[in-house]
C-alpha cells in the first residue's frame, strides 16, 4: 500500500463512507486536532514518568484513535462498523483523576504551565485537548457527533491537568502558582 495517493492534491479528502470534503472542513479539523493531541500524549509517554501513568496514556491514545475514526466517518453514508467510546472510558479518566487528587495538595491557586518537560507537555496536551473539544462541539452543532466523544475530551483535559500536577508532585517539583499583582499602575 502506498502512503501517497495524490487524491488530496486539489485540497479535498474523503471521509469514511466516501464523501469528499475540503481539507478545511470542520470534520477534518476535528479529527486532525485529535490526532495532534494524540501526538502530544506520545511526547508525555516518552518522558521519564511513572509506568502507571504511561499505561493509562497508552489506553488514552487508543481511545483517541477511536474518537478520530468516529469523527472521520460521514454519519449519513458510512456503513463501516466503527469502535465506540464507552461510558467506562470516561469513568476510567474520572477514577484516575480521583486517585491522583487524593495525594495532591488542595488547589488554591491557578497553575502556570512549567516545571519540567513532562509537566509542560501535559499542559500543552491539555490546551490541544480543549481546542479539540471546542472544534468537536462546533461540529456537533452542524452534524451528528456522539455525545460521549465530547464528554471524553472534556474529561481528558481535566485528566491531563491533574496528571501535570501529579507528575510534578511525584518528582518534588513545586507548582508554578499564579499570584496576580495587587497593585494598580
N, C-alpha and C positions, 0 to 999 in steps of 0.2 A: 504494500500500500504506500503510495506516495504521500509525503507530507503536504506538498503543494498541489493544488487542483486548478488554479488560475480562475476559478469560478467567482472569486471575490474581487477580481481586479477592477471592476467598474463600481465598487463601493456597495455591493449588495451581498448578502449571505442568506443561507437557508436555515429556517427553524426546523426542529424535529416535526415532521409532518409535511415538509416540502415547501412551505410558504416562503417566498423570497421577500426580504425586507432590507431597507438601507441599514448600513452598519451603525448609523447613529440612532436607530430605533430604540425606544425605551426598553424593550425586552432584551436587546443586545447589551445595552448599558447596564441593565440589571445583572445579567449573569457574568458580564465582564468584570463588574465591580466585586462580585462574589469570588471570581477567580483571583483577582488581585488580593483580596482578603486571605484566600487560601495560601497564596504565596508568602504573605507576611507571617502567617501562622507557621509555615515551614521554617522561616527565619527564627521564630521563637524556639521551635523544637531543636534547632541547630545549636542553641546556646547551652551552656552547662546548667541545666535546670533539673529538678527532681524528676526521677523516672516516671512517677505517677502523673505529674503534670504533662510530661511528654506523651504518655499513653492516652490521656484524655484528649490532648490536642490532635493526636493521630485520628481518634474517633471523630473529632470535630471536622477534620479535613475530609474524612469520608462523607460525613453528613453534608458538608458544603458542596461536594460533587453531586449529591442527591438534590440539593437546592438548585444547583446550576442546571441540572437536567430538567427539573420541573419548570424553571424559568425559560429554558431554551425550546420548550415544546409549544407549538401552536395549539392552544386549548380547543380550537374549533376543528382542527384537521388531524392532529396526531392520533394514531391508533396504537402507538407503541406503549407497552406497559412499562411505566417508569417507577423507580423506587419512590417511596414516600417518606416524609418526615412524620414521626410519630410523637404523640404526647410524651412518651417515655424519653425521647431525645431531649425535649425541653426540660423534663423533670431531672434528667441527669445533670444538666447545667445548673439547675437550681440547687440540687443536692451538693454539688461541688462548691458552689458559692457559699452555701451554709457551712460546710466543713471548713473552708478557708477562713470564713468570718469568725468562727469560734476561737481561732488562735490570734486573730488580728486585734490591735487596739481599736477602740471605737473611733469612727471617722468624725473628726470635729472641725476639719478644715478642707477646703478644696486641695487637690493634689496636683502639683506641677509635674509634667512628664519628665523623667530622667532618673539618674542614679546608677544605672548600669545599662549595658546593651540589651539585656533580656527585658528589663523593665521598660526601656524606651520602645522596643519592638512591640511589647504588649500594648502600649499606648497608641502607637501608630496603627496597629491592627484594630484596636478599639475604634479609632476615628474612621478607618476604612469601613468597618462593620456598620457604624452609624450611617455613613454615606450609602452603603448598600441597602440598609433598611429604608432610608428616605427614597431612594430610587424605586425600590420594590413597592413601597406604599403608593408612590405616584403611579406605577404600572397597575397596581390593584384598583386604582380609580378609573382606569381605562379598559382593563381586561380582567380575565379570570386569573386569580392567584390564590393558591391555598393559604388560608389564614395562618396555618401553622408555620409557614415559611417566614412570615413577618414576626410571629411570636419567637421563633427560633433565633432570628437575627437580633431581635431586641434583647433576649436573654443572653445571647453570646457576647454582646457588647458589655453587659454587666459582668459576665464571667471574666472577660479579658481585663477589665478594670480591677476586679478583685484579684485576679492572677498576678497582675503587676504588683499589687500591694503584698501578696503572699511571697512572691519571689524575692522582693526586697526584704521582707521580714525574715525569711529563711537565711538570707545572706548577711543580715545585720546592717543593711543599708538604710539609713534614716530617710523617711519620706520627705520629699520636697513640698512642704506646706506653703500654700499661697496665703500670705498675710497682706491684705490690702493696705495701702497707705491711708493714713487717717488725716494727715494734714492737708489743708487746702492751699493751693498755689495762689 
